[in-house]
Amino acid sequence: MSGYCHNLFIKKRLVLSIKKEMKLISIITAIIFFLFACKDRVITNSKKILTSPPYSLLTDSISKFPSNANLYRERAVLLSQNNELNLANADYKKSWEIKPDENTALEYVSNLLLINKVDEAIAFLKECIQKFPHNTEFNRRLSEVYVQTGRNQAALDQYNKILRTDSGNFEAWFEKGLLLTQMKDTNAAIKALEKSFAIQPVNYSGLALANLYAAIKNPKAIAVCNFLIQRDTAKVLTDALFIKGTYYSDKGQYAEALKQFDECIRRDWKMTDAYIEKGIILYEQKLYDEALKIFNMAATVSNTDADAYFWIARCYEATGKKQEAIENYERAISLDRHFPEAKDKLRRLEEKN
């Protein structure tokens, strides 16, 4: 290549390079302009919201008394109630900075979680635990966040910290029991729930405890359920009856189990699970026609319950009605696409045809 041509080639390359750089600069400039425009729009919209009813009076007061933490907190609560959570967060933060009290802290944490600032919420809760060591509510809330984010051991550590300083905290024992259940440590979960129920025998802890007793076929399940039923003067409680029914069913005491499920249905005719459990007992006794009637009732009560159609299909399959069985297995799968038992039975039936 001659010197002239070589220089011309370099000049062309240089021109192209400069053009590319200029184009890139233009794009970056446009992006920066867009981001600033968006930011300005957000600021403008925020200002417009805060200077309009129902916030305008509080905003005026804040402009006159900018060091009044209660005004920021009051506006934050109002913003939260109207789902303006990001604006509320700024006010909660400002209120906390001016006057760091416990109630503001708890509301601020709730708002952080609502806007999915989980790491920030965790850091803030740790700060509050150090600042307010006497208030175990911050440990409890931190435990809840750990549970929700799958950090079970960290959550368990927080519950243990609470209980070391406040062994009579029945809610902490209850929540620890639920966490241990989730961690599949049944024996430890039962001990925690027993503590909770002994301190404060409320329905929800009693039902959780009875459910675990029933799962391991411990007759204490019946004692706890009977205690809860006796206290239910309005006779509206169904969960305790249902747990008794499942306990008797698992023990093979079908007549007693059916009584409990019938009473559940009498108290709440829409209780689909009671129909299904009753139907399963009849099915296992090979009373297929009677079971089919019960499962059809379950499907009538809740036509989106996949289990009802699964058991309808099983009744049809047991009585040799393959096409009806196939149709109902398909219906169950359409309602619950993650239903392996229904898929397996449908596949086997289709292979036979």
N, C-alpha and C positions, 0 to 999 in steps of 0.2 A: 504494500500500500504506500503510495507517495506521501510525502510530508504534508502536502496540501489536503489530500483526501483524509489523511489521519487526523489533522486538525479539525476538518469539517465534521468528521464523525464524532470527535470529542465534544465539539460545540453542540451538536444535535443531542447527544446524551445528556449534556449539561442542561440544555433547555428543557428536555423531558423531565429530568430530575427536579428542576426548579418548579416546573408546572405541577408535578406530583406533590411536592412539598407545599406549594401554595394551596392546592386542593385539600390536602390534609389539614392545613392551618384553617382553611375556611370551614371544614367540617367541625373541627374542634371548637372554633369560635361560635358556630351555630349551636353546638351542644351546650356550651357554657351559657350562651344567651338564653337557650331554652330552659336550662336549670334555674337560672336567676329569675326568668319570667315566671316559672312554676312557683319558686319560692315567694316571689312578690305576690303572686295570685293567692297562695296559701295565707300569707300575712294579711292581705286585703280581706279575704273571706273570713279569717279569724276575727279581725277587727270588726267586720260587719256583723258577725254573730254576736260578739260580746257587747256591741253598742245597740243591739236590738232587744226588744222584750223577749223573754222574761229576765234577761241578764243586765239590761241597761242601767237599772237603779243600782245594782251592786257594783257595776263597772264604774259608775259615777262616784260612788262611795270610796272605791279603791283608789281612784285618782286623787281624792281628797285626803285619804288616810292610807297611804301606801305601805305602812308598817303594821297594819291591823291584820294579823294572821287569820282571825275568825272570818273576816270578809272573803278572803281567798278560799277558805275552806267551804264557806256557805255557797259561793259561786261554783266551786268544784262539785259539790253534792248535786246542785241543780243541773249542771252540765252532764253529770253522770246519768241522772234520771232521764235526760233527753238524748242519751246515747252519743253525746259529744265527748267521747272518752279521751281523745288526745288533748283537747283543750282542758278538760278536767285534770288531766295528769300534770299539766304545767302549773295549775292552781294549787293542787295538793302539794307539789314540790315546793312552791313558794311559801305556802302556809307552814310546811314543816321547817323550812330554813329559818323563818322568822320565829316560830314557836314550836319546837320539837316535842310535842306531847304524844302520849300513847294512842289516843283515839284517832288523831290525824294519821299516825303511822299505820294503823290497821286499815284505814280507808284507802290510804295511798297504796299499800301493798295490794289490796283487792283490785284497784284500778290498773296497776302495773300488770297484773295477771290477765285482766280483761283485754289489754292491748298486746298481750303475748310477749311482754318483756320479762321473761322468766328469770334469766340470769341476773338482771337488775333487781328483781324482786327478792331473789335468794340473798344477794349481797346486802340489800337493805334490811332484810329480816335478821341477818347475822349481826348487823350493826345495832339493831334494836335489842337483840338478846343481850349484847354487851351493855347497852345503855340502860335497859330496864330489866335487870336480872330477876326481879321479884315477880314479873309478869310472865307466866308460862304460856300465855296465849301465842306469843311470838314463836316459841318452840313448836307448839301445836301446828301453827300455820306453816312453818318451815317443813314439818313432817308431811303435811298434806301436799305441799309442792313437790317434795321428793317422791312421794307415792305416785303422783300424777305424771312425773317424768321418769318413772321406772327405777329410781334410786332407792330401792327398798331397804337396804342395810343402813343407809344414811338416815332414812325415816325412822327406822327402829331405834337407832342411837338417840334420836331426839325424844322419842316417847320414853325411853329409859331415863333420860335426863330429867324429864318432867316428873316421872314417878319417884325418882330418888329424892326430890324435894317436896313432892306432894303425892304421897302414896294413896290418898283418898280421892284422887281425881278419877271419877268413874268414866268420864268421857275419854280420857287418855288410855285407860285400861281397855275400853271398848274398841277404840281405833287401833290400838296395838293388836288386839285380838283379830280384827278384820285383816290387818296387814299380815299377821302370821298365817291366817287362813289362805291368803293370796300366795304366801311363800310356801304353802303346803306343809307347814309345821302344825299339824292338827292338835297334838297334845299340848303344845305351848299355847296355841290359840284358845283351846278350851280353858286352860288355867287363867288366861287373861280375861276371858269373857265371864268366867265364874267370879273373879274379883270384881269386875264391873257390876254384875248383877247383884252380888252380895251387898255392895255399897249403895246402889240405887236400882231397885228392881223395876226398871222401866220396860215397856213392851219390846222396843227394838233390840235391846241387849239380850232379853230373854229369848226372843225368837231366833237371834243369831246363835245363841248357845244351844237351844233345843235343836236347831237344824244340824249343828255339828254332832250333838249326841246321837241324833237319828242316823246320821251318815255312818257312824261306827256301831250302830245297833245297840246303843247304850240305853237301858230303860229309863234313865234320868230324863230323857227327852219327854216322856209322858208326864212325869212329875212337874216339869217346868211348864209344859203346855197347859196342864190342868190348873196350875196356879194362875196363869194368864187368863184362861177361860173363866175361872171363878170370879175374877175381878171385873170381867166384862159384863156389867149389869145390863147394858143396852143390847147385848147379844148380837153384835155386828162383826166381831172378830172372826176372820176366816183362816188366817195364816197358821194359827196354833192348831186348828182342826186339820188343816192340810198336812202339817208336819206329822201329826199323830197318824193320819192316814198313810203317809209314805213309810213311817216306821212299822206299822202293822203289816203293810203290804210286803216290805222287805223281810219281815219275820215269817211270812206265809200265813198270817192270821187275816185271811181275806174277808171274812164276814165282818170283823171289827173295822177293817180298813174301809169297806164299802159304806158303813154307817157314817164314818167321818167325812167321806167325800160327798155323800148324800146331804149331810148337814151343811157342808160348804156351799153346795148348789142351792139349797133351800135359802141360805142367807144371802147368797149372791149368784143369781142365775146366769150371770155373764162370766163366771170364773172358768175359763176354758181348761185350765190345767186340771181342775177337779174332774171334769168330764173325761179328759184323756186318761188320767190315772185310773178312774173307775173302769173305763173301757178296756184298759190293758189287763186289769184283773180278770174281766170276763173273757178276754181273748185267751189269756193263759190257761183258763179253765175250759177252753175249746167251745165256749158259748158264742160262736161267731156271729150269729144273727143278732143276739142281744148286744154284743159289743159294737156291731156295725151301727145299730140305732144310736148308741151313745156317741160314737165318733161323728156320726152325721149331725147330731145335736151340737157337738163342739164346733163343727164347720159352719153351722148356722149361726151360732153365737159369734164366731169370729171367722169370716170367710177368707182371711189372709193368714191363717195359722197353718204352716206347712205340716206340723206334726199330725194335725187332724186328718189331712188327706193321705199322709203316709200310712196311718193306721187303717183308714178306710181301704186303701190299696191292699194292705196285708190281710184284711178280712176277706176281700174278694179273691186274693190269691189262695188263701186257705180253703176256700170253697170252690176252687177250680174255675173261677171267672177271670181268665187271664186278661182279656181285653179291657175289662173294667179296672183291673188292677194296674195295667200299664197306664191307662188314662190318669189314674189318681197318683201314681208315682210321678208322672210327668207334671201334674199340677203341683205336687209338693216341691219338686225341683224348680219349677218356675217361680215359686214364692221364696225359696231359699236355695240359691245356686251353690251354696257350700253345704250340701246334704249328702255326705258319702254313702250312708246306709241306703237312702232312696236310689241313688245312682247305681249302686251295686245290685240291688234287687231288680231294678229296671233292666239292667244289662243282661242279667241271668235269664229273666223272662223273655227278653227279645231274642236271645240266643236259642231258646227252646222252640220259638215259633218258626 
